[in-house]
């Protein structure tokens, strides 16, 4: 007896052939996350009223950068010529999924307190300063080409 393909089976087969490549494409062409986690707004690290902007490369043990916010907050900078690689930077990632801890040292303009040690925790789209308790949201970026747009206060 010959095999008979009914109209509903043809429709199902055609639908399967149409949708299968879409499903495969969405899982095989996942884009990697941008490299840097960057504060969306300045974070209070107990240094000055305007806070600082911070970027971290979670896969680089020394990958921390900072800049003073510009006219558009952390999307721009008032210092330069570029972002600053943080002094004595450390980035610690846990073995299991969890927060990334970073620390670095910032120079001040105070004779009595020439440096402050900054410790931050990155988790679930936020960055939190361990000393001040300040918390800001983070974004991801592929680069640290932050444009200079002066206009915010200096530290």
N, C-alpha and C positions, 0 to 999 in steps of 0.2 A: 504494500500500500504506500503510495507516495506521501511525502511529508508536506503538509499544508500549513502555510504561514498565514495566519489570520490578520486582519487589519489592525486590531489592538496590539498584536505582537510586533508588527512592522513599526507602529508608532513608538512603542517602548524601545525597540532596537535603535531606531533613528535618534530618539532622545538620548539614549545611553551614549551613542557615538558622538553626539553633539556636545554633551556635558562632560564626558570623561577627560578630554584634553584640558578643559578649564580647571577641573579639580586637580589634575596633575600639575598644571602650571602654577597654581597658587601655592602648592607645597614645595615645589622644587625651585622656585624663584624667590624665596624669601630673602629680603634684603638684610644684611647685617646691621646691627645697631651702629649709629654714629659713634666715633671713637671717644669723644669727650663728654663728660657730665659737667654741666655749667650751671651756676646759680642763675635763676631767672631774674632775681632782684638782689641788691646788695645785702650781705649778711653782717650782723653785728658781731664783731670779734673782740669787742671791748677796746677798740683803738680810737674811734672817732665817731662823730654823729652820722656820717654818710655811709659807714660800713664799707666792705670791700666785695668785689666780685671774685669768684673762685672757679677754676676749672680743674678737673682731675681726669687722668687717663687711668681707669681702674686696673689696667693690665700692666702698667709701668710702675715699678716700686718707688720711683722718684718723680712720678708724673703729676706735679701740682704746679699751677700757675695762678697769678692773681693780678688784678688791676683795679684802679679806682673807677667808679662808675662815671659815665659821661652823661650827656644831655638826655639820652634815652635809657638810662639805667645800665644794666649789665650788657645790653646789646651794643653799647658803645663804651668808650673809655676816655678818661680825662688825663691819663698818664701815658707815657710811652718813651720810646718810639714804638713799642709793641707791648704785649703782655709780659709780665715778669715771671721767670722761672723761680719758684719759691726756694728760699734758703733752707737748707737742712730738711728737705721734703721727704716724707715717707708715706707710702700707701700700703695698707695691710688689708688683704682680702681673706675672708674666712675660707676654710676648706669646703664647707657646706654652704649652700645659699644663705645669704645673710647680708648684713650691712658691711660697707667698706669704711674703714677708719683711715683718716689722713691727718697728718700733722706737718707743720712748718713753722718757721720763725719769721716774724716781721720786724723790721727796723722801725723805730719811732724817732721823733724829734725831741725826745725828753732826755735830759742829762741823768735824771734819777732812774729812768726805766728805758734804757736804750733799745731793748727788744721785748717783744711779747711772743710767747709760744701759743700757737693756734692749734686746736684739736677739733676736728669736724667728723661727723658721721653721715654717710650717704646711704639712704635706704628708701625704697618705695617712692621714688620721684621727689624726695626731699633731701635737704642738707641741713644738719643741725649743729650749732656751735656748742661744744660740750661745756665750756666755761659760762657763757652768757645764757644758754638755753634757747637762743634765737633760732628760728626755723624758717627756711625759705624753700620754695619749689625749685626744681631743677629742670633743665632742658638738655637735649643731646645735640651735639654739633660734630661735624666732620673735620673742622679746622678751628684754629684760634686766631683767625684774621678778623679781629675786632676793630671796627673803624674808630678813629679818634674823633669825638664830638664833645669838646670841652663844654662845660656849663654847670656841672655839679661842684659842690664844695670839695676842697682838698682836705686830706687828713691832717 
